[in-house]
Amino acid sequence: DQQVKQNSPSLSVQEGRISILNCDYTNSMFDYFLWYKKYPAEGPTFLISISSIKDKNEDGRFTVFLNKSAKHLSLHIVPSQPGDSAVYFCAAKRTGNQFYFGTGTSLTVIP
Amino acid sequence: GAGVSQSPRYKVAKRGQDVALRCDPISGHVSLFWYQQALGQGPEFLTYFQNEAQLDKSGLPSDRFFAERPEGSVSTLKIQRTQQEDSAVYLCASSQGRVTYEQYFGPGTRLTVT
């Protein structure tokens, strides 16, 4: 049973435009959410996170939005750059240290 | 090095062989995680250590999978009598504290069982 879902396997965006990556979850007990970025042949690297008590967290070009009522979060990248091309994983955590990951969205930023 | 390292990077095993995958976490990191990532999927939790104590092994798919971290630093994931469905990338991650938010991942070991 997939508790964290990323329904878009891929996304293409023009350089300079906004990239929006979406993630849905089913478990209302999740209290912390994270986005990871992964290049080929490397492990995921942490990008940005948000606590369930907030609805927005911003770090430079990256903003994560959380809509608890809809059990939905999104990652906005503005402006998108070719170096942002990677696979992005959404992850969620509940009390304890077990993390649940989505299946990933492959972002391609076209120069 | 400063990051999490894993060895070997690639492993080919014949069905029925035993394999051992090693993880060197960031020095001083208390928490260590193992994940299995099948092709086209996200990482799936296998097990978690806090220092040398294995606090959660609920994700291990069968009793053929065994993990240890005897001195609270290096960890080994062992798979006995490998089967084709064990083919995946095995990721190790570590984090500084007992309560984990940000994890630091290694590059993974790609296991192929033929």
Interface residues (C-beta under 8 A of the other chain):
Chain A: V4 Q6 Y32 L34 Y36 A41 E42 G43 P44 T45 F46 S49 F89 A91 K93 G96 N97 Q98 F99 Y100 F101 G102 T103 G104
Chain B: V4 S31 F33 Y35 G40 Q41 G42 P43 E44 F45 Y48 Q50 L55 D56 S58 G59 L91 A93 V99 T100 Y101 E102 Q103 Y104 F105 G106 P107 G108
